[in-house]
Every structure is written in structure tokens, then in C-alpha cells.
Amino acid sequence: MSPWEDDDDEELRPLKPFRPAIPRAGHDGGASRPRTPRPAPGTRDPDGPRGPTTGGGGPREPRPSGPGGTAADGPPLGWTPSRQALVAGVGAVVLLLVVLLVSSCRSGDSARTAEQEVVDRYLAAYAARDYASMFAEIDSDAQRVYPVKRFAGLNRDTYRLATGTAITTGTPRRSGREFTVPVSTETRLFGTIESELRLRLLGSGDDARIAWSRNLAWPGLGTGERLTRTARMPPRGTILFRDGATPIAKGESRSSTVPGEVVGAIRGELGAIPAAQRRRYAERGIPATTKVGRNGLERLLDDRLLGRPGLTLKAGSRVVGRQRPKQARAVISSLSLPATQAAVTAQASAPSGGGLFAMDARTGEVLAFSGNAWSAARAPGSTMKIVTAAAGLAENATTTGTDYPVQTSALGIQNADGESCGGTLVEAFARSCNSVFAPLAVDVGSSPFVAMAEAFGFNAAPPVPGAARSTIPDDLDDGDLALSGIGQAKVTATPLQVALLAATVAADGRRPAPTFVRTDADAKTREVLEPGVASDLRTMMEAVVTEGTGRAAAIPGVDVAGKTGTAEVRTTQGPACRDGSATGGDDAPSADDGGSEGASYRRGDRAVLRPAAATLAQSTTPGGADPDDLDEPDDEDAPDDGTSTDTTPADPTTTPDAFPSSPAPTAPSDDAPTICDPSDSTDTDAWMAAFAPTTGGSQDPVAVGVLRRGDGQGGATAAPVARAVLEALLRR
């Protein structure tokens, strides 16, 4: 069979690749050599290992034999025990290095996370101005140098200097141990200030802390740099009378074309910023050296007169904020020049001074004031019967038609000069019968009576800054309640408060809030009386002027309503006068002007005198002054050169309003020889509350409260003053 023919019976085997013979040195390239058959797979060569060969059929290196001389029992060919150990050791080292590397990476990530959390906590506290939490994140050396109070003070003062209102922090960018944080600071005076806060860490991981120094109190400050603010004030604004043309105070000299005795009663004076108010002014950028209003209109209108300061805010030498100065516009006050002249002229004759306050009952505009219009509170005498009557009507304890017996006294309280007095409620009010209104106050009861007084404004913060409170005890026994009903005992009031009594009735039972700026808008009001009660009181007050104790306040052709008052400052009648045991001073009940406003309240045969409690605002803490609650130290070393680098404000105290031109007069001495002398007028204060017109129309009703200290009966001396001022106002 031909070698190229198929043998169907023979199994086909795969062909081996052809390998050409490579001639060896010393051999004939064309000669052939015998081939040694290769052992089958899985069997050994019976002749032992072949000799050295090379690839392509040449000789090969013998495989080292293992124990027993067989290759199968040992390591692979060319492998030795030392090499095996070396590889195993290297593998173990590599594995250990991998484990350490992974552990190190995990530990590093944990430390970086802890450090990031320190920064995040500090920034959250920084944005919230939480100085205690900020302090907890700074390094221990900084904590020793800057104890927590000093640390908080440095940060707080810097923030206030910039007039900051809010802080927003961005995402920190880390570079090694430093973090750069974008910061936006909202301010009242400089808008939004963009800057960067650079924080550096000391320590690592959980022990990391912020490396703090003073320059971190404001973003972007370099080492040794500070945030500073300089300011310069524009000229102070002008104050005008309500005519819009006549100056009350103008220019640096605060001059006026009106005589000094007139404007001096209302203008007030300039002076240093009170310690209690430094923070409030600093928040507006006002330098600590600025002269501000200390009393009168200069104080009341101060915020409108200061204008806008020119400010420059610097971080080191770099300007980060600026505000241009702007002078305030002239302020047209509510004050009437004719009424002010009338008030000053009429009150000039008061032997011991006094005060006057007049206002528009609809708009609340203050039309005139003089003297101690709100800075001294005294026993109001029978003007308090407005409150007593209002409480009686509101509580249904009386009506205008109720008849009262004609008598000289009730509950041991006498009518003036022992006069017999009574009749209807209207008649008793017109003649100011103590024998009617002392028992009426007791009938009403302490709580309703005090509540009515407080609705009129007693015991509340006055509506004028710097004013003294008008007061009444909140729990009265029957004796004090009876005396309080006629304006004695421990009741006190200012001319401002007495004017508000009249203005409330004039405004149909709603108490208007005063304003010192000209306006035609209706005042903000508070309801005190129901309209029906206010109408009854109006009728009763008209009777005072037409047929009672206030006839001297009548104006021809004008409906005027009012209530007189005469408050005793020394004993004028009663058993104490008869037996010679009377004493003087500001602690006696009251007698009235042509009517019967009081005398001694008697228990048994002894006269019991209740104090009239003359309260001078100069020696008390008034309500109504601007409160403050800071506790920073004063800045006593600020330069007085028109510029200022602002500092921390001072502790607050309330500052009473007092006029240098109207000092509080001294009451007659207790040992004056005229005690119990009915001809002596210095032992009583004269009061008048009035308003006109009482009917509707185009003319707003105007109300006035008048006090003349130590000047006899209200109907005789205070009523004419009220008439003069009302006449001037009704001509406006």
C-alpha cells in the first residue's frame, strides 16, 4: 500500500510540527542519527535521564533529583530550599506592608475627618457668634493668653465695630494644616463684606485645635493687624416751629430768632453721650465724642437731628467698608410758637415753678410745654376725680343723675373750708365735693379703681423719654383708697399725665400717643373708656367751666371742659390745726379751690395724714427712658477731635429729663409760720386739666395740663393759664 493511501483501519494521529535539523559542530549536516524513542506520558525513561540537550532537539540540562534520586519527589527543576524560603519571606513582608499601608490609610482618613470636624465646629460657632463654643476649639496656649471673657470681648467688639448683623461661611479649602474659608459678613452700615478666614491647626486627629490669635477676630487680618473704624459727623440738623420757618435751634450754636426765655423752655441742651446710651449710638456709627441732646427737643428729636456719619472701616491699612456723611434735614416740630409764648408768659408768675403740657387730642401732636412738664410727679389733687368718676361710671357704681346728700364731710374727709356739698354727680363734680368722691372710690373698690388709673397711664412707662412715672399703689386699704379718690395719699402725676386725662375724654375715651413732629395723621390710641362713659365725663367737665370751680378757664364762644385740682403739700385744716400739732411738708391731704377737695382723713379723734409723695425725677428712676442691658466698660479716653475709633459702650442707667432753665423749686419749709393759715397759698399746688372745643367740627380738640407749685387753688391760678394757652392754640 502506498504511504499516501488511506488505511481505513488505521487510526489517524495528529502530525507533529516539522522541525528542521540544525547542524551541529562536527557533524555532517546531511547525516542522520538514530532517534531514541520518547517515553510515553506518565512513564519514566528506563535508561535514566538523557544527556544535555538544547532547544530544537539539542542536549538539555539534567533536572536535579530529589531525595531518593527522583525528580518527582522534589521541587521543580532549578528550585532550591534557600530560594523557596527567600520567596516565602518576601511574600510575608509584602503582605505585612500591604496590611500596614491599608491600616495607615484608614488611620489617616480618621485623623483628617477629626480635624475637619474641629474646623467645622469652630465655623458653626463663628457664624452663630457663640463665643464659648469657639473658645472650646482653640489651642490651649491661646486659651491661657485669652481667657474666655477676654476672648469673647475681642470677638464681640470687632463684630460690633463692623456693625455686623449676620455671618455666612463657605466650604473650607484645605492645604496641609491650613484651611481657607470664604466669609460673608452682613452689616448695618457697610453692606455685605466678602473676605477669607485662614485657620491653622495645631495637633492632629482628635487632639487638633485651632491656632488662635487676635487677627482671627476679623477675616483677612494679618499678623498684628486690627479692625478700626473712623467717623466724622455732619452738621447737626435744624429744629423748626410747626410753621416750618421759625428756627428753634439752628447751626453749631443752636441759635434762634425767638427770645431765649421762650426757646430756652423747650429747646434743651447738648452734651456728652450718656454712658447708658453709648452702645445705641455706636451701633449707628456715632462717635463717642459726639454732642447729643440731653433734654428738651434736642433730646426728643436727637435721632432725626444727628444725620448720617461718614465712616471708614479698615482691616489693617486696607479699606473694607465706607459710608458717606449726610446732614439731617430740618425737623418741623409740632410745637406752636404762639402757644409756647403763651405758656411761658403765663407760667412766669408761678412762685415756685411748675409745668405745662398741651397736645392735639386727635393727632397726638405736642403743641406746647414748659417747665417740669414731665420730669416731676406730684399729688394731682382733684384732677384725679376724672379717674374716680370714670371708674364709678364704668363699674355702674354711679350715674350722672345719682343724687348725693349735701354734707360737709364723709369717711372723716372734710370738704374745703367745711363747706356743705352734694347734689347730682354732675353737680358734685363741678363743685369738687370730697364728701362724694372719697366714698365713691371706696364703693368702686381698690382693684377696679387702680385698673382705671392704669388705663389712663398711671404706673406705666410714660410716652415721653425721660419722663417720671405717674404712680398709684396697686393695693389700697379703704383709708388710702378714699384719699386716692381725691388725688392725695400716695398718688402722683405729672402735667403730661394730667393733660392725657383731658385728651382721653376729648378723644371719645381713647388715649392718644404724643408726638413731637408735625403731622396730620391720627395718633395711635388705646381704648380707655366706652364712648358713653367718655360722653358723660365730657358733660361733667363742661359743668366745671360753666358753673363750677373752673370758670376762670372759660373762653367766650368756645365750649371748654376741665377739672381743677388743689393738692395740699402741708396740713391746712382738721383737728391737727386746732390742737397745734400740725406739721408741714409734702405729706398732707388736699383742699380745693372754691369747692371741697379734701382735708384730713380721721381715725377716731386723730388726723391721719397720707403723703402726697412729691417725686422729683432727678432723684428717682423714671419710666420711659431708653433701657439698655449691656455691661461693657466706658470709653473714657476717646479723642475729642471730631473723629473717633469706636470702642465698647458702657453700662446703662436711665437718664431723667430736666431743664437747666427750670430747676425743681424747693417747697416751703416744714416750720413755716403759715401752717394751717387759710390765707397762705404756698401750702397747696394748683392744677388744671382742660380741653376745647368740646364739640365736633373742623377744629381738633386740644388738651392741656397745668401745674403751679405752691400757688393756692387750681381754679384761681391754674385755670387762667389753661385759658391763655387754649386761646393761643385755637387761633392756630
Residue pairs with C-beta under 8 A, 6 or more apart in sequence:
1 7
19 56
19 57
21 29
21 57
22 56
22 57
22 58
23 29
24 58
27 33
36 50
39 45
39 46
49 62
49 63
50 59
50 60
51 59
51 60
51 62
52 58
52 59
52 60
52 61
52 62
53 59
53 60
54 60
61 77
63 71
63 77
64 71
64 74
64 77
64 78
65 71
65 73
65 74
66 72
66 73
66 74
66 75
67 73
67 74
71 77
75 81
75 84
110 205
111 204
111 205
114 205
114 206
114 208
115 201
115 204
115 205
115 208
116 172
116 174
118 137
118 201
118 208
118 209
118 210
119 172
119 179
119 181
119 199
119 201
119 210
120 172
121 133
121 137
122 134
122 137
122 138
122 199
122 210
123 169
123 172
123 181
123 197
124 130
124 133
125 131
125 133
125 134
125 137
126 134
126 167
126 169
126 197
127 167
127 168
127 169
129 155
129 156
129 159
129 167
131 148
131 151
131 152
131 155
131 156
132 148
132 152
134 151
134 155
135 143
135 148
135 151
135 152
137 209
137 210
138 151
138 209
138 210
138 211
138 212
139 202
139 203
139 209
139 210
139 211
139 212
140 209
142 151
142 210
142 211
142 212
142 213
143 151
146 154
146 212
146 214
151 212
153 632
153 648
154 214
154 217
155 217
157 632
157 647
157 648
158 217
158 218
158 227
160 279
160 282
160 283
160 648
161 227
161 228
161 229
161 313
161 646
162 185
162 187
162 190
162 193
162 218
162 227
162 229
162 313
162 321
163 187
163 188
163 189
163 190
163 283
163 285
164 185
164 186
164 187
165 186
165 187
165 188
166 185
166 186
167 183
167 184
167 185
167 186
168 183
168 184
168 186
169 181
169 182
169 183
169 184
169 197
170 181
170 182
170 183
170 184
171 181
171 182
172 179
172 180
172 181
172 199
173 179
173 180
173 181
177 200
177 201
178 198
178 199
178 200
178 201
179 198
179 199
179 200
179 201
180 196
180 197
180 198
180 199
181 196
181 197
181 198
181 199
181 219
182 194
182 195
182 196
183 194
183 195
183 196
183 197
183 219
184 192
184 193
184 194
185 192
185 193
185 195
185 219
186 192
187 193
187 321
188 283
189 284
189 285
189 311
189 321
189 323
190 311
190 313
190 320
190 321
190 322
190 323
191 321
193 313
193 320
193 321
195 218
195 219
195 220
195 315
195 320
196 219
196 220
197 216
197 219
197 220
199 210
199 211
199 216
200 210
200 211
201 208
201 209
201 210
201 211
202 208
202 209
202 210
202 211
203 209
210 216
213 223
214 226
215 221
215 222
215 223
215 224
215 225
217 227
218 227
218 315
220 315
220 318
220 320
221 227
221 315
221 316
222 316
225 315
225 316
225 317
226 316
227 313
227 314
227 315
228 313
228 314
228 645
229 285
229 311
229 312
229 313
229 314
229 645
229 646
230 311
230 312
230 314
230 643
230 644
230 645
231 285
231 286
231 287
231 309
231 310
231 311
231 312
231 643
231 644
231 646
232 287
232 309
232 310
232 325
232 642
232 643
233 286
233 287
233 290
233 306
233 307
233 309
233 310
233 325
233 642
234 307
234 308
234 309
234 310
234 325
234 326
234 327
234 328
235 251
235 252
235 307
235 327
236 252
236 254
236 270
236 305
236 306
236 307
236 328
237 304
237 305
237 306
237 307
237 327
237 328
237 329
237 330
237 331
238 247
238 249
238 250
238 251
238 330
238 331
239 247
239 248
239 249
239 250
239 267
239 297
239 298
239 301
239 305
239 330
239 331
239 333
240 246
240 247
240 248
240 330
240 331
240 332
240 333
241 247
241 248
241 258
241 332
241 333
241 335
241 336
241 337
241 340
242 332
242 333
242 334
242 335
242 336
242 337
242 365
242 367
242 518
242 732
243 337
244 332
244 518
246 256
246 257
246 258
246 337
247 255
247 256
247 257
247 258
248 256
248 258
248 263
248 266
248 267
248 297
248 333
248 335
249 255
249 256
249 263
249 267
249 297
249 298
250 256
254 267
254 270
254 298
256 263
256 267
258 337
261 344
262 337
262 340
262 341
262 344
264 661
265 340
265 343
265 344
265 369
265 370
265 371
265 659
265 661
265 662
266 296
266 297
266 335
266 340
266 369
266 370
267 296
267 297
267 298
268 293
268 294
268 295
268 296
268 297
268 298
268 299
268 300
268 659
269 293
269 294
269 295
269 296
269 298
269 660
270 291
270 292
270 293
270 294
270 298
271 291
271 292
271 294
272 289
272 291
272 292
273 281
273 286
273 288
273 290
273 292
274 294
274 653
274 655
275 634
275 649
275 650
275 651
275 652
275 653
276 626
276 628
276 650
276 651
276 652
276 653
276 654
276 655
277 292
277 626
277 628
277 649
277 652
277 655
278 288
278 634
278 635
278 649
278 650
279 628
279 630
279 632
279 648
279 649
279 650
279 652
280 626
280 628
280 649
281 288
281 290
281 292
281 649
282 288
282 646
282 647
282 649
284 306
284 309
285 308
285 309
285 311
285 323
285 646
286 292
286 306
286 309
287 309
287 638
287 642
287 643
287 644
287 646
288 635
288 638
288 644
288 646
288 647
289 638
289 639
289 640
289 641
289 642
289 644
290 306
290 644
292 298
292 299
292 302
292 306
293 299
293 300
293 301
293 302
293 305
294 655
295 466
295 657
295 658
295 659
295 660
296 657
296 659
297 333
297 335
297 516
298 305
299 465
299 466
299 657
300 464
300 465
300 516
301 331
301 333
301 516
301 517
304 328
304 331
304 517
305 328
305 331
306 328
307 325
307 326
307 327
307 328
308 323
308 324
308 325
308 326
308 328
309 323
309 325
310 323
310 324
310 325
311 321
311 322
311 323
312 319
312 321
312 322
313 319
313 320
313 321
313 322
314 320
331 517
332 517
332 518
333 516
333 517
333 518
334 360
334 365
334 366
334 367
334 515
334 516
334 517
334 518
334 519
335 366
335 367
335 368
335 369
335 516
336 367
336 368
336 728
336 729
336 732
338 728
338 729
338 731
338 732
339 358
339 367
339 368
339 725
339 728
339 729
339 732
340 368
340 369
340 370
341 728
342 368
342 724
342 725
342 727
342 728
343 356
343 358
343 368
343 369
343 370
343 721
343 724
343 725
344 370
345 724
346 356
346 720
346 721
346 724
346 725
347 354
347 355
347 356
347 370
347 371
347 706
347 708
347 721
350 371
350 708
350 709
350 711
350 717
351 682
351 709
351 710
351 711
352 665
352 666
352 667
352 682
352 708
352 709
352 710
352 711
353 371
353 372
353 662
353 663
353 664
353 665
353 709
354 371
354 372
354 495
354 685
354 706
354 707
354 708
354 709
354 711
355 369
355 370
355 371
355 372
355 373
355 374
355 375
355 376
355 494
355 495
355 662
355 706
355 707
356 368
356 369
356 370
356 371
356 373
356 495
356 704
356 705
356 706
356 707
356 721
356 725
357 366
357 368
357 369
357 373
357 374
357 494
357 495
357 496
357 498
357 499
357 704
357 705
358 366
358 367
358 368
358 369
358 499
358 702
358 703
358 704
358 705
358 725
358 726
358 729
359 365
359 366
359 367
359 499
359 503
359 512
359 514
359 702
359 703
359 704
360 367
360 512
360 523
360 700
360 701
360 702
361 502
361 503
361 506
361 507
361 512
361 691
361 700
361 701
361 702
361 703
362 507
362 512
362 522
362 523
362 700
362 701
363 512
363 515
363 519
363 520
363 521
363 522
363 523
363 700
364 512
364 513
364 514
364 515
364 523
364 524
365 514
365 515
365 516
365 517
365 518
365 519
366 514
366 515
366 516
367 702
367 729
367 732
368 704
368 725
368 728
368 729
369 495
370 662
371 495
371 659
371 662
371 707
372 494
372 495
372 617
372 658
372 659
372 662
372 664
372 707
373 494
373 495
373 496
374 462
374 464
374 466
374 467
374 468
374 494
374 495
374 496
374 617
374 657
375 466
375 467
375 468
375 494
375 616
375 617
375 618
375 622
375 656
375 657
375 658
375 659
375 664
376 468
376 494
376 614
376 615
376 616
376 617
376 664
377 468
377 469
377 470
377 471
377 492
377 493
377 494
377 497
377 613
377 614
377 615
377 617
378 492
378 493
378 494
378 567
378 612
378 614
378 615
378 685
378 707
378 709
379 487
379 488
379 489
379 491
379 492
379 493
379 567
379 568
379 569
379 586
379 590
379 612
379 613
379 614
379 685
380 470
380 487
380 491
380 492
380 493
380 497
380 498
380 565
380 567
380 687
381 486
381 487
381 488
381 565
381 566
381 567
381 568
381 590
381 592
381 597
381 598
381 684
381 685
381 687
381 714
382 432
382 434
382 437
382 486
382 487
382 563
382 564
382 565
382 566
382 590
382 592
382 595
382 597
382 598
382 687
382 714
383 487
383 493
383 498
383 501
383 563
383 564
383 565
383 687
383 688
383 689
383 705
383 714
384 484
384 485
384 486
384 487
384 491
384 493
384 565
385 429
385 432
385 437
385 485
385 486
385 487
385 563
385 565
386 501
386 502
386 505
386 537
386 541
386 563
386 689
387 449
387 452
387 453
387 456
387 501
388 437
388 440
388 441
388 444
388 449
388 485
388 486
389 398
389 425
389 429
389 437
389 440
389 536
389 537
389 540
390 452
390 456
390 528
390 529
390 533
390 537
391 397
391 441
391 444
391 448
391 449
391 451
391 452
391 453
392 398
392 425
392 440
392 443
392 444
393 399
393 400
393 533
393 536
393 537
394 448
394 452
394 529
394 530
394 533
395 444
395 445
395 448
397 440
397 443
397 444
398 425
398 440
398 443
399 425
399 536
400 424
400 425
400 426
400 536
400 539
400 540
401 424
401 425
402 424
402 425
403 422
403 423
403 424
404 422
404 423
404 424
404 425
404 428
404 433
404 435
404 436
405 422
406 420
406 421
406 422
406 423
407 415
407 420
407 421
407 422
407 435
408 414
408 415
408 418
408 419
408 420
408 421
408 435
409 415
409 418
409 434
409 435
409 599
410 434
410 435
410 436
410 438
410 439
411 438
411 439
411 442
411 478
411 482
411 601
412 600
412 601
412 602
412 603
413 434
413 435
413 438
413 482
413 483
413 486
413 589
413 598
413 599
413 600
413 601
413 602
414 434
414 435
414 573
414 574
414 596
414 598
414 599
414 600
415 421
415 433
415 434
415 435
415 592
415 595
415 596
415 599
416 432
416 434
416 566
416 591
416 592
416 593
416 594
416 595
416 596
416 597
416 598
416 599
417 573
417 591
417 596
417 678
418 573
419 595
419 596
421 428
421 431
421 433
421 434
421 435
421 436
421 595
421 596
422 428
422 433
422 435
422 436
423 431
425 436
425 540
426 539
426 540
426 543
427 543
428 436
428 437
429 437
429 540
429 541
429 543
429 544
429 548
429 563
430 540
430 543
430 544
430 546
430 547
430 548
430 549
430 595
431 548
431 549
431 594
431 595
431 596
432 544
432 548
432 549
432 563
432 564
432 592
432 593
432 594
432 595
432 596
432 597
433 595
433 596
434 486
434 592
434 596
434 597
434 598
434 599
435 596
437 485
437 486
438 482
438 483
438 485
438 486
438 598
439 482
440 485
441 449
441 481
441 482
441 484
441 485
441 486
442 478
442 481
442 482
442 485
444 452
445 481
446 475
446 476
446 477
446 481
449 476
449 481
449 484
449 485
450 458
450 459
450 472
450 473
450 474
450 475
450 476
452 528
453 459
453 472
453 491
454 460
454 472
455 511
455 526
455 528
456 497
456 500
456 501
456 504
456 511
456 528
457 463
457 470
457 497
457 500
457 511
458 469
458 470
458 471
458 472
458 491
458 493
458 497
459 469
459 470
459 471
459 472
459 474
460 469
460 623
461 469
461 623
461 624
462 468
462 469
462 470
462 494
462 496
462 497
462 622
462 623
462 624
463 496
463 513
463 514
463 624
464 496
464 514
464 624
464 657
465 624
465 625
465 626
465 657
466 617
466 622
466 624
466 625
466 655
466 656
466 657
467 494
467 496
467 617
467 622
467 623
467 624
467 657
468 494
468 615
468 616
468 617
468 620
468 622
468 623
468 656
469 622
469 623
469 624
470 492
470 493
470 494
470 496
470 497
471 490
471 491
471 492
471 613
471 615
472 484
472 490
472 491
472 492
473 480
473 484
473 489
473 490
476 484
476 489
479 601
479 603
479 608
479 610
480 489
480 490
480 610
482 601
483 489
483 589
483 598
483 601
483 610
484 490
484 491
486 589
486 590
486 597
486 598
487 493
487 565
487 567
487 590
487 597
487 598
488 567
488 568
488 588
488 589
488 590
488 598
488 610
488 612
489 589
489 610
489 611
489 612
490 610
490 611
490 613
491 613
492 612
492 613
492 614
492 615
494 705
494 707
495 705
495 706
495 707
496 514
496 705
497 705
498 565
498 687
498 689
498 705
498 706
498 707
499 689
499 703
499 704
499 705
500 511
500 512
500 703
500 705
501 563
501 689
501 705
502 541
502 561
502 562
502 563
502 689
502 690
502 691
502 703
502 704
502 705
503 511
503 512
503 691
503 701
503 703
504 510
504 511
504 512
504 528
504 529
504 534
505 529
505 534
505 537
505 538
505 541
505 561
505 691
506 538
506 561
506 691
506 694
506 701
506 703
507 525
507 701
508 529
508 531
508 534
508 535
509 527
509 528
509 529
509 530
509 531
509 533
509 534
510 525
510 526
510 527
510 528
511 525
511 526
511 527
511 528
512 523
512 524
512 525
513 523
513 524
513 525
513 526
514 523
515 523
529 537
538 561
538 694
541 561
541 562
541 563
541 690
541 691
541 694
542 559
542 560
542 561
542 694
544 550
544 561
544 562
544 563
544 564
545 551
545 553
545 554
545 560
545 561
545 562
545 690
546 554
548 564
548 594
548 595
549 564
549 592
549 593
549 594
549 595
549 713
549 714
549 715
549 719
550 562
550 563
550 564
550 688
550 690
550 714
550 715
550 719
551 715
551 719
552 715
552 716
552 719
552 720
552 723
553 560
553 562
553 688
553 690
553 719
553 720
553 722
553 723
553 726
554 560
554 723
555 692
555 723
555 726
555 727
555 730
558 692
558 693
558 726
558 730
559 692
559 693
559 694
559 695
560 690
560 691
560 692
560 693
560 694
560 723
560 726
561 690
561 691
561 692
561 694
562 688
562 689
562 690
562 691
562 719
562 722
563 688
563 689
563 690
564 592
564 593
564 594
564 595
564 687
564 688
564 713
564 714
564 715
564 718
564 719
565 590
565 592
565 597
565 686
565 687
565 688
565 689
565 714
565 718
566 590
566 591
566 592
566 593
566 597
566 684
566 685
566 686
566 687
566 712
566 713
566 714
566 715
567 590
567 597
567 612
567 684
567 685
567 687
568 588
568 589
568 590
568 591
568 598
568 612
568 683
568 684
569 584
569 585
569 586
569 588
569 612
569 614
569 667
569 668
569 683
569 684
569 685
569 710
570 582
570 583
570 584
570 585
570 588
570 668
570 670
570 672
570 675
570 683
571 577
571 582
571 583
571 584
571 588
571 589
571 600
571 607
571 609
571 675
571 676
571 683
572 588
572 591
572 599
572 676
572 678
572 683
572 684
573 591
573 599
573 600
573 676
573 678
574 582
574 599
574 600
574 602
574 607
575 600
575 602
575 605
575 606
575 607
576 582
576 583
576 600
576 607
576 609
576 676
577 675
577 676
582 607
582 675
582 676
583 609
583 670
583 675
584 668
584 669
584 670
584 671
584 672
584 675
584 683
585 667
585 670
586 611
586 612
586 613
586 614
586 667
587 609
587 610
587 611
587 612
588 600
588 609
588 612
588 683
589 598
589 599
589 600
589 601
589 609
589 610
589 612
590 597
590 598
590 599
590 612
590 684
591 597
591 598
591 599
591 684
591 713
592 598
592 713
592 714
592 715
593 686
593 712
593 713
593 714
593 715
593 716
594 713
594 715
594 716
595 715
600 607
600 608
600 609
601 607
601 608
601 609
601 610
602 608
614 667
616 664
617 656
617 657
617 658
618 656
618 658
618 664
620 656
621 654
622 654
622 656
622 657
625 654
625 655
625 656
625 657
626 654
627 652
627 654
628 652
629 652
630 649
630 650
630 651
630 652
631 651
632 648
632 649
632 650
632 651
633 648
633 650
633 651
634 649
634 650
634 651
635 647
635 648
635 649
635 650
638 644
638 647
658 664
665 709
665 710
667 709
667 710
668 674
668 682
668 683
668 710
672 680
672 682
672 683
674 680
674 682
674 683
675 683
681 710
681 711
681 712
681 713
681 717
682 710
682 711
683 710
684 710
684 711
684 712
684 713
685 707
685 708
685 709
685 710
685 711
686 706
686 707
686 708
686 711
686 712
686 713
686 714
686 716
686 717
686 718
687 705
687 706
687 707
687 708
687 714
687 718
688 704
688 705
688 706
688 714
688 715
688 718
688 719
688 721
688 722
689 703
689 704
689 705
689 706
690 703
690 704
690 706
690 719
690 722
690 723
690 726
691 701
691 702
691 703
691 704
691 726
692 701
692 702
692 726
692 730
693 699
693 701
693 730
694 701
699 730
702 726
702 729
702 730
704 722
704 725
704 726
706 718
706 719
706 721
706 722
706 725
707 718
708 717
708 718
708 721
711 717
711 718
